[in-house]
Amino acid sequence: MTRDYFDTASDISPNHSPSYPSCGVLNKDTVIIGNGPAALFLSFLLHGNIPYYDPITHGPHPDPVLHRKLLGTSGCLYEFLQSPEDVSYLTEHFPASQLPYSTQAQRINVLLDTLLRPNADLEIDECKPRIRWVKDDTKRVDHLVIGAAPQAGGQWSENPIATSLDISTLSYADMLSLPGYTFFDHYRKLYGEDMPVFTRPTRRDVSTYYAQYPKETGMLSSTGLCGYVYQVERTGDLEFIVKVLHSSKGAGQLQTLVPYTLRCKHVVLASGIFTRLLSPPPHLLQIPEYVASKTDNSNCNAPVLVVGSGFTAADTLLSAHSNQQIIHVYKWDHTGSSPLKGCHSSAYPEYAMIYRKMKLAGFSSATINPIVSEQPLYEGFPNAEVISVTPHPGIPDLFEVTFKLPECSTPVIRQVGHLAYFVGRRGDLSYLSQQIQAELGISHTAGCISGDTLRARVAADAEVTKGIFAIGSLAGDSLVKFGFGSGTYAAGRILYDISRMSAIDGVSVSEVHQVRDCKSDDITDISLSLPSLASSSRSGASGITDGGLKFSSAMEGWSERNRKMSTCSTLPFASDLSFSSAY
């Protein structure tokens, strides 16, 4: 069955939630570890939402070279992304393009971003998607999304640092949107009006958006699990065992952890690189942690020691009470190298204000109290070293901290009551078996993963080792808008593997459910394989003329291929060009 887009009511009841065995093994084709935006996007794809290049609804893509390349096949993006060579072919001209393509993000992520939001960096109010989503229930994949966060959204829902939820995000709302139920849809539902262009939503609104997303897109049966993956083992070429502690509430609403096991063919790593805050050194651990959004901090009138030069430290300053005294220690050099440096005062006035404070303190670092005359509640100590921390001899819950300043020979002593230590975060892949860690080359760093750990592997192939994919920030790009390319590639490859295994096993379409022992109808017929775009003919349609496609003679050879495509919808190429808007 193929239909335009999705029907939430027919896909799933809003109150439906997955059931898990108290013992034994649950069989799934794919397990996605992590429930942040990248994981939600991949789940959307695996629910049978097939992406097609759409040059009709809003016209061809503004990059004419990319447009011509994408016209060379049926339009299904899975066909374009069958191999790393395909990605290279489609994006090789990006550095020379007139469009401002990112040179820092992974090419495959830049590709999907420009198809979803063409030229958005220059014309955010004019960019329209060049992707059409077609709902094809025969291309659903039985999968499960497992995240430690209590609801969909990953860290967006956890708010682990407990800063104010009313702080605006760095990204504009359209950069945080997922297909099927966009942030614009969510805003309209919340406030009953259209969202203004260039809106930076609050973290609270983003959290509710991602939490609502599975329900609005009919994905609750695959994403409604809160659990902790503690072990992933390879038992075969495409066979894995995933062990999970499922968090549930028992009698008296006490939280309990129930263990269970999953057996699957594919594992997708989407647990991110921001799950663990780097710990303070031992001598600072005795100072109580400061939680900026709470008003019940003991000794709340005592100064807070904030350590860090990035956005998390800045959010702590912004979340603090207006009468809260702040002592800020941060790295600084003559170039003013802080992530906040790029925040223009018109777009990000709050962060520009924090950066100005840090900059003034950096210029006056030879003084003991750098900018007290301008900001009496803020003291900035750039490049200061904490020499010692001792409990105050006369006041409980107060500590005397001794600082050594680079340009001052006399140590400085300040009294503090709380500590906010934010110097970086890391991911954690220690749940992978030693064998898989060795395959990924991370045996000695699995408990401390950064954006660079798997970046080179993902650049070569998002299938970082046989049957295992890395998406989201684990792929090396931390922005939500750059989390879609690796997910699209993973979905296409997963469908290809299912197709290949079905052909080898000689399993008929009607037997797929019984053979795979799936509890839902998440997976049905997928057959035959796709040739690589890079190795096939690169000639095709010449362009758009009078609202229709003008085919060259080379396109005649595509008709048989289109009938055999496995991972794409079997819609006729030329007869269904009255594309509806994606969203």
QUILINGI-V808289 format. One record per backbone hydrogen bond with DSSP energy under -1.0 kcal/mol. CO is the residue of the C=O (numbers start at 1). NH is the residue of the N-H. If there is no record, write none. Layout:
CO_NH, CO_NH
//
This chain:
1_137, 3_135, 7_11, 8_12, 13_16, 26_263, 29_265, 29_266, 30_144, 31_268, 32_146, 33_270, 35_153, 36_40, 37_41, 38_42, 39_43, 40_44, 41_45, 42_46, 44_49, 45_48, 46_141, 48_136, 50_134, 51_77, 52_132, 63_67, 64_68, 65_69, 66_70, 67_71, 69_72, 75_53, 76_79, 76_80, 77_81, 83_87, 84_88, 85_89, 86_90, 87_91, 88_92, 91_94, 93_96, 94_97, 99_101, 106_110, 107_111, 108_112, 109_113, 110_114, 111_115, 112_116, 113_117, 115_130, 117_120, 119_122, 119_123, 123_126, 123_127, 130_54, 132_52, 134_50, 135_3, 136_139, 137_140, 142_29, 142_30, 144_32, 146_34, 147_227, 153_156, 154_157, 154_158, 155_159, 159_162, 162_293, 165_204, 167_203, 172_175, 173_176, 182_186, 183_187, 184_188, 185_189, 186_190, 187_191, 188_192, 199_173, 201_169, 202_206, 203_207, 204_208, 205_209, 206_210, 207_211, 208_212, 209_213, 212_216, 213_217, 214_219, 219_222, 219_223, 220_224, 222_145, 225_147, 226_247, 228_245, 231_243, 232_433, 233_241, 236_239, 239_235, 239_236, 240_264, 241_233, 242_262, 243_230, 243_231, 244_260, 245_228, 246_258, 248_256, 250_253, 254_250, 256_248, 258_246, 260_244, 261_26, 262_242, 263_28, 264_240, 266_31, 267_469, 268_33, 269_471, 276_426, 281_284, 284_287, 288_419, 291_294, 299_302, 303_417, 303_418, 304_327, 305_420, 306_329, 307_422, 310_314, 311_315, 312_316, 313_317, 314_318, 315_319, 316_320, 321_324, 325_304, 326_379, 327_306, 328_381, 329_308, 330_383, 333_336, 336_338, 338_341, 340_343, 344_348, 348_352, 349_353, 350_354, 351_355, 352_356, 353_357, 354_358, 355_359, 356_360, 357_361, 358_362, 359_363, 360_364, 364_367, 371_375, 375_378, 377_326, 379_328, 381_384, 385_404, 388_402, 390_400, 395_398, 398_392, 399_416, 400_390, 401_414, 402_387, 402_388, 403_412, 404_385, 405_408, 412_403, 414_401, 416_399, 418_305, 419_290, 420_307, 424_278, 426_276, 427_449, 429_432, 431_232, 433_437, 434_438, 435_439, 436_440, 437_442, 442_445, 445_448, 446_429, 449_427, 450_453, 454_458, 455_459, 456_460, 457_461, 462_464, 462_470, 465_468, 467_267, 468_465, 469_269, 471_474, 472_475, 473_476, 479_482, 480_483, 484_488, 485_489, 486_490, 487_491, 488_492, 489_493, 490_494, 491_495, 492_496, 493_497, 494_498, 495_499, 496_500, 497_501, 498_502, 499_503, 500_504, 501_505, 502_507, 508_511, 509_512, 511_515, 512_516, 513_518, 543_550, 545_548, 548_545, 550_542, 552_555, 553_556, 555_558, 558_562, 559_563, 577_579
//
